[in-house]
Structure formats: C-alpha cells, structure tokens
Amino acid sequence: MTGTIVNYYFHCKQQCWLFANRINLENNSEDVHVGKVLHELKTEGRKNTEISIENIKVDKIDNTYVTEIKRSDSDMEAVKWQTLFYLKVLKSKGIERKGKIEIVEKKYNNKKINYLELNEELENKLNSILQEIEALLNYKEPPIGQLLPKCKKCAYYEYCFL
C-alpha cells in the first residue's frame, strides 16, 4: 500500500487498480511531468525533502509536520487521505507528526495551506478505507470507469476510454 494508491482510490477506482497492478501510464503524461517539475522547484536546495520510509515517500518532514505538496486543490479529499495515510505509517514507527498540505497554484503566485491531524476517529476511518482498497486490489480485473470531465486530463484516459 502506498500514498499514491490511497490518493487514487479517492480520485478514481479504475486508476487505483491499474496503478496498483503496475499498469503505469503516467510517464507519458504532461500534467504528471509538470507536477514533478513544480515539486522539484519547490524543494530545490532545501533539507528534509522527499523522505522514503518503507512504502511511503513524503514530500517534506520536519519536527512538527509531514508536508504534501500539490499543484492544485482539485482533489483535496484524495490528498487529505493520502496525508493521513503517511501520518499513520509514521505513527506506527513512533514518529508523531501533524499534516500539512501545500497547494501551489499553477495559474497564480499564491499558495494555500491546509492542516490536519490524525485522531482516533480519522484513524479508524482510514483503517476501514484501507480494507476497502485491499478488496478493490484483489479484483481480477479493474472496475469499469465512468467518463467524467476530469478524465480527459488523466494519464489513463486513452487506456480507459479509447
């Protein structure tokens, strides 16, 4: 289980299944490349950036926060649960932090910051979500996608709908 899989579960169940089953089409996506470049620019020359611990890769960690950096706030629910997943994994390692989500708007020169904490209620909900994800990933075939406006910008669009 990874933070990306948790994020994709909220974003699109079909994308989640495909990615988790190693069908990765993101290398061909211009939007994914732009996001990676923005991330590199944001963290260039800074300490404590992109830390890997087991199956997670956090954008930034300090004494107070685990920070997830995104280029838009288009799917905050997915980013929220991804960040909570990171907090849960770190907590299991004895590392207690709060979460911070930084949105670096690509069209504007401002950023939004959202804060969150992993409490008992959210951790119980996250455990339930992780069980749902495991069940989804055990399907032999991906779920059938539903064509939505956001799909046209997705790296998996051609696979799913053409």
Number of C-alpha atoms within 10 A of each C-alpha: 13 16 21 18 22 26 23 23 23 20 18 16 22 21 27 23 24 21 18 18 14 8 13 13 16 14 10 11 13 13 15 15 13 13 17 14 12 18 19 14 10 14 16 10 9 8 10 13 20 17 13 11 12 9 10 18 16 20 20 19 19 12 9 11 18 27 24 24 21 23 18 16 15 12 13 17 13 21 23 20 22 25 27 25 24 25 24 21 19 17 13 10 10 9 11 18 21 19 22 22 22 18 19 21 15 14 8 7 7 9 13 12 12 13 13 16 16 21 11 9 8 14 17 12 12 19 13 12 16 17 12 12 20 13 10 19 23 11 10 9 12 17 16 10 14 12 11 7 8 11 16 12 12 18 19 21 16 11 12 17 12 6
